[in-house]
Amino acid sequence: MSTKFLNNLDILRSKIAFKLLGKPRPLLLKEQPEINFEHGILCISGDFELAWAWRYDRNKSNPQKMALQERKNIPTILSKLDELNLPITWAIVGHLFLERCSRINGVPHPDMPRPDYFKNDYWEFKKGDWYDFDPCSDFKSAPDWYAPDLIEKILNSKVRHEIACHSFSHIGFNGKYCPSKLAEAELNECEQAMAKYNIKPVSMVFPGDEAGYFELLARYGYKCVRYFPFANFEIAKPIKLKEGLWAILSSSNIVPDDTWDSGYILWRLKKYLDKTAEKKALCHFWFHPSIPEIRIKEVLFPILEYCAKKRDEGLLDIMTMREVGEFMDTRCSIPDTRHKSK
């Protein structure tokens, strides 16, 4: 059978499941705050990683190719966000804030602890040193590993975007391979790198959705995390974790399947927004700025335009993760029973 036929069959199965299961499904729990939203709320986050995300990719993606594609895409995306007046949360790997770094006694970042070898759904780190790929150079010589120029573009945008933490070296906060001393070092290194830009992050986006160390995040002043402890629910109000953080669900990747055609993806995403507006819930889309240009043209920009349309119709409020946390803090009391995080 042809690839096209199999892809069409996969889309048909997905459409049937989407309709039979009533997706996107809203989640109603006693742990959710007793507050009624005036409108639906949309949050969008972009995982800004360049080559760091692809070093140990199990699909053998080329880190440099992905990084250079991302570099090409980000100015175009920023222009569109300016045009539509849409603020988003940029979750940025901390190393990208550096203009340069160098080896000390032949070792990259010798003060940083290293993770244990591990394998998960996305990455496989099984040999060598965690920083073997780090060029220990500067952003002009190795623009795939540093991005102070692009960060300046974000900060100088007409729209006031949020800068969130995405760890320093793109490591998941999973205690099986990321010990607490490494998680803390990652946060500390990010804090120092961002301080040069007068940024104090309050939102955390975990690489690979490998969430953990919530108490540590609270100690470092974080308020929000992109994380959701319930599977198979797509839209919901944020939940207050026992550590005091707001857990803002991850609803859908803007390009959830590389094999699906753009028309079907766009149809699904619009369903999310329509249901969010109808139920006055919260939807959180996320994306990789390294997606192919065709997906930006056929999916990302059309859904951003649809978001702006819904906002202009008074059906959606569009907020960054920080703004969602501030909104929740000022408009509701914390439930007596807080949800237990991992």
N, C-alpha and C positions, 0 to 999 in steps of 0.2 A: 504493500500500500504506500501511496505517496506521502511525503511529509506534510503537504498541504491538507490532504484528507485527514490525517491523524490530528493535525492542529485544529481543524474545523470540528472534529469529533470531540476533542478535549473541550473546546469552547462550548459546544452544545451541552455536554455533561455539566459544565460549570454553570451555565445559564439555568438548567433545570434545577440543580442543587440550590442555586442562589434564590430561585423563586419558591421552591418547596420548603426551604428552611426559613423563609421570611427575612432573608438578609437585606440590608445590614440589620442585625438584631440589637435592640437596645437592652441594656442591663439595668435591672432595678434591684437594689439590695438595701437592707437596713443600714449598712455601713455608709451608704451615700448620704451626703448632707441633705437636710430638709430645706431645700431652697428651690424655688421655681425660677428658671431662666426666662427672661423676657423674650429672647430669641434663641435660636440655635447658636452654638459657638463652634467656630472652626479654628484649629491650630495647625500650622504647617511647619515642619522642620526639615532642614537639608543637612545631610551628613557630609561634611566637608573634610576630606581625608587625603586627597592626592594619592601618592604611591603607598602610603602607610597601610591602607586597608587591604592591599592586594599581595603583600609579601609572601604570605603563607596560604594563599587562596587554594582550596582543594580543587577548584576548576582550572587552575594553572593560568589565570589571567595574567597579562603582562602589566606589571606595576607602572612602568614608565608610560606605556600607551594609555592606560586608564587615567593617569595623572595629567598627561598633556591634553586629553580630551576634556577633563574637568576644568583645566585652566582655560581652555577655549570657550567652554560653556558658561562659566560663572559671570563674566561681564554681560553676556547676552541675557542671562536670567535676571541679573540685577536691573538691567534696563527695563525689562518687562514688569518687574515688581514696582519700579518707579512709576512707570506709565499707569499702572492699575492702582497705585497707592496701597500696596499689600505688604504688610510687615510679616516676616517669618523669623523663625529661630534657626540660626546657623550653628550647628553643633560641630565644633572645630577641633581637630587633633592638635594638642598643645605644641608639638614640635614645629608646626607650621608657622607659629608666631616668631620663631627664631630667624634672624637674618643669616646666621652662620653657627656652626659648632665645629669642634675639633677633637681629635683623639688626645687623651692624656696618658702618657706612657703606652701609647699604642692601643688604648681601649676607648671606645665611644661611650660617653656618659657613664664613667666608672662609678659614680655615686648612686646610680639607679639600680635597685634590685632587679633581678631577672625572674621571669616566670618559669615554672616547671614546664617540661615538654608536655604537649597536650594535643588532642584531636577533638574537634566538635563538628557540627553540621557544616561549618563554613571554612575553617582553617585547620591546618595540620603543621604544627611546629615540632619537629622531631630530631633536629640536629643543629649544631652550631650555636651561635650566640644570638640573642633576641635582636641585637642591633647590628648584625652582620651587613644588612642592606644600607644602613645609614652612611651616606657618602662623606659625612664629616667635612663639609665644604661650605658653600654659601648659596643664597637663593639665585644669584645670577648664573653660577656654574651648574647648579643642580636644582632647577625650578620645580622638579617633580617631588622634592622633599621639603621645601620651605615655601612659605607664601605670604610674607609680610606685605607685599604689594597688593595682593588680592584682599587681604584683611583690611587694608586701608580703603580699598574701593567699597567694601561693605560698610565701614564706618562713615564714609563720606557720601553714602547714598542719600537721596531725598527722603526715603522712607527710614524710619527709625527701627532697624532690625535688632534682634537680640543675639548676643554671642553666648552660646552655651558650651559646656565642657564635653569633650568626647574622648577623654583620657589624654595622656601625653604621648603615648606611643601606640595607640589603638589596641589596647588590651582590654578584654572583657573582665568584669569584676566578679568572676566566678572563683570562689574559694578553693576549688579543686586544683587550680593551677596558678591562681593569683593570690598569694598570701597577703595578709593585712598590711605588712610593711611595704609591699609593692604598691598596693592600692593607695596608701597614704602618700608614698613618694610621687606617684602619678598626679595626685591632686595638688601636692605642694609644688611640683615642677610646673604644672599648668598655671597655678596661681602666680608664680614668679614671672612666667613668660607673658601672661596677660596683663600683669600690673604695669608693664611698660606702655601699654595702650590705655591705661586707666580703666581697665575692665575687671570687675569682680563678678565672676559667674555665680548664678544662683540656680541654674538648671543643668541637669545631667542627662545626657543621652548615652546609654551604655553600648559600646561596640558589640555587635552581634546579639544585642538584646540580652547579654549575659549580665544580669542585675545582681547587685549585692552591696554589702557594706553601707547600709542606710544610716546607721548610727554615725559612722565616720563622715558621711556626707553632711549630716545635720551639724556635726561639730565644725565643719568647714564653712558653714553658713548657707548650704544649699537649701532651696525651698521646694523644688519641683524635680521630678524624674519622669522620663518617658519610659513607662513600665506599666504593665497591667497583669495582675495575678490571676485573671480569669480567662480561660481559653474560649474561643468560639462566640465572643460577643464583640461587636464592632463599635458601638457608640454608647457612651455612658458619661455620667458626671464624674469628675475627679474624686478619688478616695483618699482620705487622710490616713497615712500609714502611722503605726504606733510611734515611729521615730519623729513624727511631726512633719514629714514631707508630703507634698501632694503628688499622688500617682496619677499621671495623665496618660490615659490609654493610648496605645498605638493602634489606630484603626485599620489603615491600609497603606502599603507601599503604593506610590503613584504609578509605578510600573511593576505590578505584582508577579507577572510571569513573562519572561522574555519571548515565549513562543506565541502568546496571544496577539491578535491583531489590535491595532490602536483603537479602532472603532468600538470593539467590545470593551476594552479597558475603560474608555471614556464613558461608555454607557453605565458601567458598574460604579465608577466614581461619582457620577451624577446622582445615582440612586442613593449613595451615602449622604450626599449633601441634601437631597430632597427629604430623606428620612430624618436627618438631623434637624432640619428646619421644622418639620412636622411635629417631632417629639420634643423639640426644644431641649436637645441633648448636646453633647460635645463630640466632635469628630476630629481626629488627629491624623492628617496625611503626612507622609514623609517620603523623601526621595534621595537618590544619589545624584549629585550634579554631574557625575561622569556618564550618565545615560547617553545613548547615541543621539546625535542631532535630530534624527527623524522623529524620535520619541518626544523631544522637546517641542518640535513643531506640531506633531499630531496629537500629543497627550498633555504634556505639562502646560503649555500655553493655553490651549482650549479650556482645561479645567480651571486654570487661574482666572480666565475671563468669566467662566461660569460662577466661580466664587465671588468675584467682584459684582457680578450681576445680582446674585442673591443678596449680597450686602446692600447694594444700592436700592433693592426692593424692600429693605427693612426686615429680611428674613434670617439673616446671619450676622453675627458679630465676629470679626476676625481678630484674633489675639495671638501674641507670642506666648510661649510657655510661662515666662515671667509674669506676663499680664494675667494669664489664667490663674496663677497662684495668688496674685494680689487681689484679683476679683473674688476668689473664694475666701480669702482671709477677711476681706472687708464686708462680705455680704452674708456670712453664715457662721454659725458656731460649730465647733468640732464635735462630732457625735460622741456619745458616751463610750461606745464600743468602737475602738479603732481597729482597722484591718491589720492582721498580722502579716508582715512582710517576710521574705525568705530569711 
